[in-house]
Structure formats: structure tokens, C-alpha cells
Amino acid sequence: MPEQLTKQEVDSKTDPSVAKQYDTETPKSEQITDFYKTVDGLKIGLLTTIRPNVGPVARSMAVAKRTGPDFLFLANNHSKKFSDLENERTVLLTFQNSSSQDWVSISGEATTVSSDDKRIKELYNPGLSAWFGDLGDGVHTGKPEDPRMSIIELKAKYISYWKSTVTSLGFAKEVGLGALTGKVANTGVQREFFEEDIEKMREIQG
């Protein structure tokens, strides 16, 4: 149910939506499991790099593999995101479920891996070739041996996500009641992982 906005929240310049939904009760292990379920279910996110003289630039990317809190992508090293990463390794990876409104934000550092990395063959699937094309020269084939095919490896440093705890109907009802009564809608839980949490996630590698 919507909750009352307090004077303390206003005086302390607190965002009441975040404060009232911030999860301090769910065990960290369960929060981690929910995080993995969310990103594994979505598979495609927006990877944002920083481009000199432009700023943040985002593009849709399919996750090739997730290992714990870290992500691998297969991409064409002729694309501008590779030159972006040569200048600035800081990246942002986001996911959103338009049905449930669940969202995930992952800040971290990305490195690129040479085209002869053996993991490319493990991550490759035939559908990827459609995005590379085959020049017909026996080299630029769009297959794992293609020198254009490289890995982007994202190491997470900070993760925040929001998980809905109501149905679509419940969401609409909660927002409607909040708007009608002046109270703050409470439709889910806000969670975050810091570097200490993330290092533990790597040790466990869920």
C-alpha cells in the first residue's frame, strides 16, 4: 500500500520512492539470486560507452556469457565502441523488463580481448554471422576465426536494481492510490551491491 511522505524525508532531501522501497530485509544471498534471474531472463541490454567530444553512447548488446556479476559480449572490433573503450574503460550496462518494470544498472570497467582469444569459439553461435557478413575472401567470414570478431569483457564495480513485488494490475492500483491520496507508491524493492558484495559474488559465481 502507498506510504505517507514524512517531513523528515523532505527536510533530509531524501527521495521517498527509493527510501520506502530500499530493501534492508531480504538476505543478500536471495538478492543475488534475484539479480541473476533478472539479467539471465532478459539477455539483451544497453551497453553505454563514453565517446570523446560526444559523451555517453548506448547500443543494444546481447550477452554472450555471464560469470557471476561480470559479462562477456562478442562484437565487431571495427565498431566505434572499441575506439571508445581505448579512451575510456568506464561503461554502464542496463536492462529493463517492459512488462514487470524490473530494471538493472551495472557500472564497471570494460576491456577488449584480441580476436585470437580461444573463448570466441566457445561463445560463438551461427546467428552472429548475420551481423558481420562474409566477404568471400576466406578470412572475413563472420565466423570465430574472423579477425573482426572480438570479446568485450565487463567487470562490475557497482550494481543497483529494482524488482517489482506486485502484478501489473497491482502496480496500476498502487500508483493510482498514491496519486489520489498524496502518499508514495510502493510497488517493489530497490537493491544495490557494492564492490565488497561483488567480490563475494565472484567467489561464489552464481
C-alpha positions as CSV (number, residue, x, y, z in Angstrom):
1,M,0.0,0.0,0.0
2,P,1.1,3.6,-0.6
3,E,3.0,5.1,2.4
4,Q,2.8,8.6,3.9
5,L,5.5,11.1,2.9
6,T,7.2,12.4,6.0
7,K,8.6,15.8,6.9
8,Q,11.9,14.2,7.7
9,E,12.2,12.8,4.2
10,V,11.7,16.2,2.8
11,D,14.0,18.0,5.2
12,S,16.8,15.5,4.6
13,K,16.3,15.7,0.8
14,T,15.5,12.0,0.6
15,D,13.9,10.5,-2.4
16,P,10.9,8.9,-0.7
17,S,10.3,6.4,-3.6
18,V,13.8,5.0,-3.1
19,A,13.8,5.2,0.7
20,K,10.4,3.3,1.1
21,Q,11.4,0.6,-1.4
22,Y,15.0,0.1,-0.3
23,D,15.4,-3.5,0.7
24,T,17.2,-4.0,4.1
25,E,15.3,-7.2,5.0
26,T,16.0,-9.8,2.2
27,P,19.1,-11.8,2.8
28,K,22.0,-10.8,0.5
29,S,22.1,-14.3,-1.0
30,E,18.5,-14.1,-2.1
31,Q,19.1,-10.6,-3.5
32,I,22.0,-12.0,-5.6
33,T,19.8,-14.9,-6.8
34,D,17.1,-12.5,-7.9
35,F,19.7,-10.3,-9.7
36,Y,20.9,-13.3,-11.7
37,K,17.4,-14.4,-12.6
38,T,16.6,-10.9,-13.8
39,V,19.6,-10.4,-16.1
40,D,19.6,-14.0,-17.3
41,G,15.9,-13.7,-18.3
42,L,16.4,-10.5,-20.3
43,K,19.7,-11.4,-22.1
44,I,19.8,-8.2,-24.1
45,G,20.8,-4.9,-22.5
46,L,22.1,-1.4,-23.4
47,L,25.9,-1.1,-23.2
48,T,26.9,2.6,-22.8
49,T,30.4,3.8,-23.5
50,I,31.9,7.2,-23.3
51,R,32.9,8.8,-26.6
52,P,35.4,11.7,-26.8
53,N,33.7,15.0,-27.6
54,V,30.3,13.4,-27.5
55,G,29.6,11.8,-24.1
56,P,27.6,8.6,-23.3
57,V,26.7,6.5,-26.3
58,A,24.5,3.4,-25.9
59,R,23.7,0.4,-28.1
60,S,21.8,-2.8,-27.7
61,M,24.0,-5.8,-27.0
62,A,23.3,-9.5,-26.5
63,V,25.1,-11.1,-23.5
64,A,27.3,-13.9,-24.7
65,K,28.0,-15.1,-21.2
66,R,27.6,-14.1,-17.6
67,T,30.0,-15.3,-15.0
68,G,28.9,-14.1,-11.6
69,P,28.5,-10.3,-11.7
70,D,30.6,-10.0,-14.9
71,F,29.6,-10.1,-18.6
72,L,31.1,-11.1,-21.9
73,F,30.0,-9.8,-25.3
74,L,31.1,-10.8,-28.8
75,A,31.4,-7.8,-31.1
76,N,32.9,-6.4,-34.3
77,N,36.2,-4.7,-33.4
78,H,35.7,-2.3,-36.3
79,S,32.8,-0.7,-34.4
80,K,33.2,2.6,-32.7
81,K,32.6,1.1,-29.2
82,F,36.1,-0.3,-29.4
83,S,37.7,3.0,-30.0
84,D,35.5,4.4,-27.2
85,L,37.0,1.8,-24.9
86,E,40.5,2.7,-25.9
87,N,39.9,6.1,-24.5
88,E,37.7,5.3,-21.5
89,R,37.0,1.9,-20.0
90,T,34.2,3.1,-17.7
91,V,30.9,1.6,-19.0
92,L,27.3,1.2,-18.0
93,L,25.2,-1.8,-18.7
94,T,21.4,-1.6,-18.2
95,F,18.5,-4.0,-18.6
96,Q,14.7,-3.4,-18.3
97,N,11.7,-5.6,-18.4
98,S,8.9,-3.6,-20.0
99,S,6.3,-6.0,-18.7
100,S,7.2,-6.1,-15.0
101,Q,9.2,-2.8,-14.9
102,D,12.1,-4.6,-13.4
103,W,15.4,-2.8,-14.2
104,V,19.1,-3.4,-13.6
105,S,22.0,-0.9,-13.8
106,I,25.6,-2.2,-13.8
107,S,28.6,0.2,-13.6
108,G,32.0,-1.1,-14.3
109,E,35.1,-1.3,-16.5
110,A,35.3,-3.0,-19.9
111,T,38.4,-4.4,-21.6
112,T,38.7,-5.7,-25.1
113,V,40.3,-9.0,-25.9
114,S,42.2,-9.9,-29.1
115,S,40.5,-11.8,-31.9
116,D,42.6,-14.9,-31.3
117,D,41.1,-15.5,-27.8
118,K,40.0,-19.1,-27.6
119,R,36.8,-18.1,-25.8
120,I,35.4,-16.7,-29.0
121,K,34.8,-20.2,-30.3
122,E,33.0,-21.1,-27.1
123,L,30.8,-18.1,-27.2
124,Y,30.1,-18.0,-30.9
125,N,26.7,-19.0,-32.3
126,P,25.9,-19.1,-36.1
127,G,23.3,-16.3,-35.7
128,L,26.2,-13.9,-35.0
129,S,27.4,-14.2,-38.6
130,A,24.4,-12.2,-39.8
131,W,25.9,-9.1,-38.2
132,F,29.3,-9.5,-39.7
133,G,28.8,-10.6,-43.2
134,D,31.1,-12.9,-45.3
135,L,33.4,-11.0,-47.7
136,G,34.1,-14.3,-49.5
137,D,37.9,-14.0,-49.1
138,G,38.1,-16.9,-46.7
139,V,39.2,-14.6,-43.9
140,H,36.4,-12.2,-43.2
141,T,33.8,-14.9,-42.9
142,G,31.8,-13.8,-39.9
143,K,32.9,-16.9,-38.1
144,P,35.0,-17.4,-35.0
145,E,38.3,-17.1,-36.9
146,D,37.3,-13.8,-38.5
147,P,39.8,-11.2,-37.2
148,R,37.0,-8.7,-36.7
149,M,35.4,-10.8,-34.0
150,S,36.5,-9.9,-30.5
151,I,35.3,-10.0,-26.9
152,I,34.3,-7.1,-24.7
153,E,34.7,-8.1,-21.0
154,L,32.8,-6.1,-18.4
155,K,33.9,-6.3,-14.8
156,A,31.2,-4.9,-12.5
157,K,32.1,-2.3,-9.8
158,Y,28.6,-1.3,-8.7
159,I,25.2,-2.8,-9.3
160,S,21.7,-1.5,-8.5
161,Y,18.4,-3.0,-9.5
162,W,14.7,-2.7,-8.8
163,K,12.3,-5.7,-8.6
164,S,8.6,-5.5,-8.8
165,T,6.6,-7.1,-6.0
166,V,3.2,-6.6,-7.5
167,T,1.3,-7.7,-10.6
168,S,0.6,-5.3,-13.5
169,L,-2.9,-4.7,-12.0
170,G,-1.4,-4.2,-8.6
171,F,1.1,-1.7,-10.0
172,A,-1.7,0.4,-11.6
173,K,-3.7,0.3,-8.4
174,E,-0.8,1.3,-6.2
175,V,0.2,4.3,-8.5
176,G,-3.5,5.3,-8.7
177,L,-3.9,5.3,-4.9
178,G,-0.7,7.2,-4.4
179,A,-1.7,9.9,-6.8
180,L,-5.2,10.1,-5.3
181,T,-4.1,10.2,-1.6
182,G,-0.8,12.1,-1.8
183,K,1.1,9.0,-0.5
184,V,4.1,7.4,-2.0
185,A,3.5,4.3,-4.2
186,N,5.3,1.1,-3.0
187,T,5.5,-1.4,-5.9
188,G,8.8,-3.2,-5.5
189,V,12.2,-3.4,-3.8
190,Q,15.3,-1.4,-4.5
191,R,18.7,-3.2,-4.0
192,E,22.3,-2.4,-4.6
193,F,25.7,-4.2,-4.5
194,F,29.0,-2.5,-3.7
195,E,32.5,-3.7,-4.5
196,E,32.7,-5.9,-1.4
197,D,29.4,-7.6,-2.4
198,I,30.6,-8.0,-5.9
199,E,33.9,-9.6,-4.9
200,K,31.9,-12.2,-2.9
201,M,29.7,-12.8,-5.9
202,R,32.8,-13.6,-8.0
203,E,34.0,-16.0,-5.3
204,I,30.6,-17.8,-5.5
205,Q,30.0,-17.3,-9.2
206,G,26.3,-18.0,-9.3
